[in-house]
Amino acid sequence: MTVKTVGLDLAKDVFQVHGISAAGRKIFNKKIKRAKLLAFFEALPRCVVGMEACGSAHYWGRELSRLGHDVRLMPAAYVKPYVKRGKTDAADAEAICEAVRRPTMRFVEVKSEDQQAILALHRTRDLTVRQRTQLANMIRSLLREFGHVLRSGIEAVVAFAKRHLEGERPSMPDLANGILGTVCYQFLGVHERVEGFSKMIEKHALLDAGARRLMRVPGIGPITASAIVATIGDAKQFRTGRDLAAWLGLTLLNKSSGGKEKLGKITKKGDRYIRKLLITGMTSRALMGRKHPERIDIWSARILAEKPFRLATVAMANKSARIIWAILTKQQEYRQPAA
């Protein structure tokens, strides 16, 4: 009996594999050590291999694809409904094997090593930015306890930290000033790392043709463009621009029932990082449009005038996602609408 579909439950050391025939009959469901996994699949005939899109999934996807298997990654949330009763490795592998055969299942593209390297850079920068924000808030709170207030913006904290380390210290006890100096030194180190990561991302964005096209879209800079290209590639896994917007969680939540259509807030599903970058970029563009209405297109100006500010920026991010899909799939340049 020939194996046609295999469900692979990923783990650190011990993997569970569930194989079935073309008729759906179980052929095996067993555990395999990490060192023997590739040898096991090398001995199998070419088949469909289903996996959850989780840690190390893209690595194993690339390795099994090199052996000639048809690898399909699925979001873990879409596999969960197929788990019967108790959750075990064997039940998970069987559920993966069942889910991958569904005709309506949605799959995740296997990322290349270069894509994962760029995303590692983005994740590291994002972590460093959050650490810098924590340190900045610590500096502000220490100063506020002694009656000193810094103006808004990260640059104000950078300027104060440099002055403090140069000897210009605020009026507070020596102990507090010593603690503040330690935090300022740590803050400036983290700030320099953020700047370094940002320059590395900008350099990679300029080397990629797709990222250069996206940077022509208003509100999309090198960091956003680089993250989008590294995550979705040519975007051909999405049928339409709306599918990309839905994947980013920028479409409205549908709660329709009984023939009555009811739309709620945006779903906030999918990639949180790219959604945050897009909305941040559109917020900057909207603020620019308020000060210089002549620099913004008619559609954006109208929605900013008719809708609340945050709703308008999310709508602009939604439209930008559809433009991104068109640019990447058709490999065309962005055409600026009439102002």
C-alpha positions as a printed NumPy array, in Angstrom:
array([[  0.   ,   0.   ,   0.   ],
       [  1.563,   3.316,  -1.131],
       [  1.72 ,   6.347,   1.114],
       [  0.106,   9.401,  -0.504],
       [ -0.27 ,  11.857,   2.39 ],
       [  1.806,  12.321,   5.548],
       [  0.997,  14.464,   8.551],
       [  4.139,  15.604,  10.377],
       [  3.843,  16.939,  13.922],
       [  6.983,  19.005,  14.526],
       [  8.897,  18.941,  17.802],
       [ 12.384,  19.506,  19.175],
       [ 13.728,  15.946,  19.267],
       [ 10.907,  13.439,  18.689],
       [  8.556,  13.883,  15.692],
       [  5.243,  12.138,  15.047],
       [  4.379,  11.034,  11.502],
       [  0.992,   9.799,  10.298],
       [  0.771,   8.324,   6.798],
       [ -2.304,   7.324,   4.815],
       [ -3.034,   5.859,   1.405],
       [ -4.922,   7.494,  -1.457],
       [ -8.135,   5.934,  -0.084],
       [ -7.51 ,   7.447,   3.363],
       [ -6.485,   4.228,   5.094],
       [ -3.858,   4.551,   7.836],
       [ -0.514,   2.98 ,   6.982],
       [  1.586,   4.176,   9.929],
       [  1.514,   6.527,  12.905],
       [  4.803,   6.471,  14.749],
       [  7.513,   8.525,  16.43 ],
       [ 10.825,   9.298,  14.752],
       [ 13.962,  10.834,  16.235],
       [ 15.252,  14.057,  14.739],
       [ 18.448,  12.455,  13.416],
       [ 16.472,   9.858,  11.45 ],
       [ 13.705,  12.089,  10.063],
       [ 15.285,  12.987,   6.713],
       [ 16.348,   9.391,   6.106],
       [ 12.771,   8.268,   6.762],
       [ 11.308,  10.7  ,   4.205],
       [ 14.067,   9.911,   1.717],
       [ 12.911,   6.277,   1.722],
       [  9.255,   7.258,   1.204],
       [  7.762,   7.669,  -2.288],
       [  7.027,  11.27 ,  -3.275],
       [  3.914,  12.366,  -1.395],
       [  2.079,  15.328,   0.155],
       [  3.544,  16.308,   3.533],
       [  1.42 ,  18.516,   5.781],
       [  2.832,  20.523,   8.705],
       [  1.692,  23.304,  10.995],
       [  3.326,  26.672,  10.279],
       [  5.24 ,  26.927,  13.545],
       [  8.842,  27.077,  14.745],
       [ 11.28 ,  25.307,  12.371],
       [  8.446,  24.534,   9.892],
       [ 10.073,  26.51 ,   7.067],
       [ 13.403,  24.758,   7.61 ],
       [ 11.831,  21.302,   7.422],
       [  9.696,  22.448,   4.509],
       [ 12.804,  23.346,   2.521],
       [ 14.57 ,  20.113,   3.444],
       [ 11.63 ,  17.882,   2.496],
       [ 11.037,  19.831,  -0.715],
       [ 14.614,  19.053,  -1.757],
       [ 13.711,  15.355,  -1.431],
       [ 10.874,  15.87 ,  -3.91 ],
       [  7.911,  15.915,  -1.517],
       [  4.998,  18.338,  -1.901],
       [  5.225,  20.271,   1.381],
       [  2.205,  22.247,   2.577],
       [  2.236,  24.425,   5.684],
       [ -1.01 ,  25.312,   7.438],
       [ -1.857,  27.771,  10.227],
       [ -2.174,  25.879,  13.506],
       [ -5.609,  27.436,  14.142],
       [ -6.932,  25.774,  10.972],
       [ -5.658,  22.346,  12.045],
       [ -7.057,  22.418,  15.59 ],
       [-10.706,  21.614,  14.621],
       [ -9.566,  18.255,  13.219],
       [ -8.086,  17.055,  16.533],
       [-10.316,  14.354,  18.046],
       [-10.811,  14.482,  21.817],
       [ -7.531,  14.442,  23.766],
       [ -4.477,  16.242,  22.455],
       [ -1.545,  13.898,  21.863],
       [  1.264,  13.853,  19.321],
       [ -0.419,  10.975,  17.492],
       [ -3.761,  12.813,  17.423],
       [ -2.066,  16.   ,  16.206],
       [ -0.293,  14.182,  13.352],
       [ -3.551,  12.539,  12.332],
       [ -5.337,  15.904,  12.414],
       [ -2.628,  17.475,  10.239],
       [ -2.951,  14.617,   7.778],
       [ -6.722,  15.144,   7.644],
       [ -6.546,  18.933,   7.361],
       [ -4.012,  18.978,   4.517],
       [ -6.421,  16.997,   2.302],
       [ -9.268,  19.521,   2.633],
       [ -9.945,  21.288,  -0.699],
       [-10.694,  24.606,   1.04 ],
       [ -7.618,  24.587,   3.297],
       [ -5.389,  27.67 ,   3.176],
       [ -1.64 ,  27.178,   3.068],
       [  1.456,  29.165,   3.995],
       [  4.262,  29.562,   1.485],
       [  7.569,  28.016,   2.549],
       [ 10.05 ,  30.847,   3.11 ],
       [ 13.56 ,  30.825,   1.728],
       [ 16.651,  31.15 ,   3.903],
       [ 17.162,  34.744,   2.713],
       [ 13.599,  35.667,   3.68 ],
       [ 14.029,  34.182,   7.137],
       [ 17.355,  35.991,   7.577],
       [ 15.729,  39.363,   6.812],
       [ 12.823,  38.554,   9.146],
       [ 15.318,  37.661,  11.887],
       [ 16.777,  41.147,  11.46 ],
       [ 13.293,  42.682,  11.702],
       [ 12.405,  40.699,  14.821],
       [ 15.663,  41.659,  16.489],
       [ 15.119,  45.327,  15.674],
       [ 11.529,  45.168,  16.946],
       [ 12.709,  43.646,  20.242],
       [ 15.4  ,  46.304,  20.573],
       [ 12.884,  49.09 ,  19.902],
       [ 10.662,  47.756,  22.69 ],
       [ 13.643,  47.621,  25.048],
       [ 14.532,  51.207,  24.141],
       [ 10.953,  52.294,  24.867],
       [ 11.086,  50.613,  28.282],
       [ 14.348,  52.37 ,  29.146],
       [ 13.014,  55.723,  27.919],
       [  9.937,  55.322,  30.109],
       [ 12.184,  54.465,  33.056],
       [ 14.225,  57.645,  32.529],
       [ 11.077,  59.768,  32.263],
       [  9.578,  58.246,  35.407],
       [ 12.775,  58.764,  37.454],
       [ 12.929,  62.404,  36.38 ],
       [  9.253,  62.976,  37.071],
       [  9.661,  61.751,  40.645],
       [ 11.961,  64.718,  41.268],
       [  9.945,  67.293,  39.34 ],
       [ 11.708,  67.15 ,  35.959],
       [  9.684,  66.571,  32.771],
       [ 11.058,  65.852,  29.302],
       [  9.229,  66.859,  26.141],
       [  7.592,  64.18 ,  23.971],
       [  9.584,  62.097,  21.515],
       [ 12.495,  59.675,  21.693],
       [ 14.958,  62.359,  20.555],
       [ 14.323,  64.338,  23.748],
       [ 15.382,  61.324,  25.817],
       [ 18.459,  60.788,  23.617],
       [ 19.522,  64.404,  24.062],
       [ 19.001,  64.283,  27.836],
       [ 20.908,  60.985,  28.173],
       [ 23.892,  62.434,  26.303],
       [ 23.874,  65.595,  28.446],
       [ 23.65 ,  63.521,  31.623],
       [ 26.652,  61.379,  30.699],
       [ 28.601,  64.542,  29.823],
       [ 28.096,  65.822,  33.385],
       [ 24.995,  68.017,  33.087],
       [ 22.957,  66.461,  35.899],
       [ 19.518,  67.542,  37.194],
       [ 18.969,  68.533,  40.816],
       [ 18.31 ,  65.292,  42.692],
       [ 20.152,  63.147,  45.233],
       [ 23.484,  61.652,  44.159],
       [ 22.131,  58.133,  44.525],
       [ 19.252,  58.872,  42.142],
       [ 21.625,  60.571,  39.707],
       [ 23.879,  57.529,  39.775],
       [ 20.993,  55.186,  38.981],
       [ 19.832,  57.567,  36.248],
       [ 23.304,  57.597,  34.722],
       [ 23.34 ,  53.797,  34.536],
       [ 19.964,  53.758,  32.791],
       [ 21.049,  56.544,  30.389],
       [ 24.185,  54.612,  29.448],
       [ 22.142,  51.485,  28.762],
       [ 19.548,  53.507,  26.824],
       [ 22.126,  55.052,  24.486],
       [ 23.642,  51.64 ,  23.777],
       [ 20.25 ,  50.205,  22.838],
       [ 19.462,  53.316,  20.769],
       [ 22.662,  52.857,  18.75 ],
       [ 21.731,  49.225,  18.069],
       [ 18.29 ,  50.295,  16.83 ],
       [ 19.91 ,  52.77 ,  14.454],
       [ 22.323,  50.099,  13.235],
       [ 19.557,  47.577,  12.586],
       [ 17.52 ,  50.235,  10.768],
       [ 20.439,  51.025,   8.43 ],
       [ 20.929,  47.326,   7.684],
       [ 17.237,  46.965,   6.783],
       [ 17.365,  50.07 ,   4.562],
       [ 20.387,  48.663,   2.737],
       [ 18.635,  45.342,   2.066],
       [ 15.473,  47.142,   0.933],
       [ 17.42 ,  49.133,  -1.664],
       [ 18.879,  45.905,  -3.072],
       [ 15.461,  44.27 ,  -3.612],
       [ 13.428,  45.246,  -6.69 ],
       [ 10.063,  44.524,  -5.033],
       [ 10.941,  46.591,  -1.966],
       [ 12.067,  49.489,  -4.165],
       [  8.68 ,  49.435,  -5.934],
       [  6.818,  49.438,  -2.613],
       [  8.831,  52.382,  -1.29 ],
       [  7.245,  54.538,  -4.001],
       [  3.853,  54.094,  -2.292],
       [  3.136,  57.055,   0.049],
       [  3.43 ,  56.026,   3.699],
       [  5.648,  52.988,   3.028],
       [  9.306,  53.307,   3.92 ],
       [ 12.225,  50.879,   3.669],
       [ 11.427,  49.05 ,   6.922],
       [  7.808,  48.374,   5.939],
       [  8.743,  47.443,   2.366],
       [ 11.492,  45.082,   3.509],
       [  9.213,  43.361,   6.033],
       [  6.444,  42.867,   3.45 ],
       [  8.715,  41.401,   0.779],
       [ 10.472,  39.13 ,   3.282],
       [  7.127,  37.852,   4.585],
       [  4.972,  37.391,   1.475],
       [  7.493,  37.417,  -1.394],
       [  5.661,  38.002,  -4.685],
       [  2.218,  37.82 ,  -2.944],
       [  0.925,  35.294,  -5.481],
       [ -0.412,  33.069,  -2.697],
       [ -3.211,  35.645,  -2.339],
       [ -5.892,  35.62 ,  -5.038],
       [ -6.867,  39.266,  -4.629],
       [ -5.75 ,  42.391,  -2.831],
       [ -8.602,  41.946,  -0.393],
       [ -7.218,  38.54 ,   0.595],
       [ -3.949,  40.214,   1.543],
       [ -5.803,  42.903,   3.511],
       [ -7.809,  40.189,   5.287],
       [ -4.635,  38.249,   6.079],
       [ -3.234,  41.405,   7.681],
       [ -6.398,  41.782,   9.791],
       [ -7.432,  45.055,   8.135],
       [-10.886,  43.926,   6.963],
       [-14.071,  44.208,   9.004],
       [-15.254,  41.345,  11.191],
       [-18.395,  39.808,   9.699],
       [-21.07 ,  38.771,  12.211],
       [-23.915,  38.244,   9.748],
       [-26.708,  35.789,  10.55 ],
       [-30.259,  35.12 ,   9.383],
       [-29.836,  37.213,   6.264],
       [-28.863,  40.295,   8.285],
       [-25.44 ,  41.673,   7.507],
       [-23.567,  43.055,  10.491],
       [-19.978,  44.276,  10.261],
       [-17.824,  44.984,  13.301],
       [-14.295,  46.224,  13.914],
       [-11.268,  45.035,  11.979],
       [-10.351,  41.419,  12.712],
       [ -6.715,  42.084,  13.768],
       [ -5.829,  38.589,  12.552],
       [ -2.685,  37.62 ,  10.682],
       [  0.686,  39.354,  10.789],
       [  0.643,  41.892,  13.626],
       [  4.062,  43.34 ,  12.794],
       [  3.254,  44.343,   9.216],
       [ -0.175,  45.643,  10.241],
       [  1.494,  47.862,  12.854],
       [  4.015,  49.18 ,  10.322],
       [  1.321,  49.936,   7.744],
       [ -0.939,  51.774,  10.196],
       [  2.024,  53.726,  11.593],
       [  3.008,  54.774,   8.085],
       [ -0.541,  55.803,   7.198],
       [ -0.788,  57.761,  10.459],
       [  2.299,  59.744,   9.476],
       [  0.817,  60.321,   6.027],
       [ -2.504,  61.461,   7.511],
       [ -0.763,  63.944,   9.804],
       [  1.112,  65.307,   6.802],
       [ -2.193,  65.566,   4.916],
       [ -3.684,  67.681,   7.692],
       [ -0.84 ,  70.188,   7.501],
       [ -0.459,  70.092,   3.702],
       [ -3.756,  69.075,   2.063],
       [ -2.329,  69.764,  -1.388],
       [  0.159,  66.863,  -1.02 ],
       [ -2.432,  64.128,  -0.476],
       [ -4.674,  62.396,  -3.026],
       [ -8.414,  63.055,  -3.318],
       [ -9.568,  59.736,  -1.809],
       [ -7.367,  60.083,   1.294],
       [ -8.335,  63.731,   1.766],
       [-12.034,  62.838,   1.573],
       [-11.857,  59.969,   4.06 ],
       [ -9.821,  62.074,   6.499],
       [-12.478,  64.764,   6.302],
       [-15.461,  62.404,   6.69 ],
       [-14.239,  59.785,   9.181],
       [-12.611,  59.789,  12.645],
       [ -8.829,  59.983,  12.45 ],
       [ -7.994,  56.426,  13.544],
       [-10.706,  54.892,  11.386],
       [ -9.366,  56.844,   8.426],
       [ -5.78 ,  55.673,   8.966],
       [ -6.897,  52.026,   9.147],
       [ -8.894,  52.479,   5.932],
       [ -5.81 ,  53.977,   4.276],
       [ -3.751,  50.975,   5.459],
       [ -6.406,  48.654,   4.005],
       [ -6.201,  50.363,   0.629],
       [ -2.394,  50.329,   0.753],
       [ -2.457,  46.548,   1.296],
       [ -4.454,  46.144,  -1.929],
       [ -2.025,  48.415,  -3.781],
       [  0.884,  46.353,  -2.42 ],
       [ -0.691,  43.164,  -3.752],
       [ -1.115,  44.689,  -7.222],
       [  2.469,  45.982,  -7.325],
       [  4.047,  42.69 ,  -6.223],
       [  1.934,  40.306,  -8.295],
       [  1.998,  42.384, -11.497],
       [  5.535,  43.732, -10.94 ],
       [  4.451,  47.21 , -11.933],
       [  5.461,  50.624, -10.654],
       [  3.167,  52.665,  -8.411],
       [  1.105,  55.291, -10.212],
       [  0.412,  58.377,  -8.142],
       [ -3.327,  59.362,  -8.187],
       [ -4.381,  62.93 ,  -8.807],
       [ -3.875,  65.283,  -5.849]])
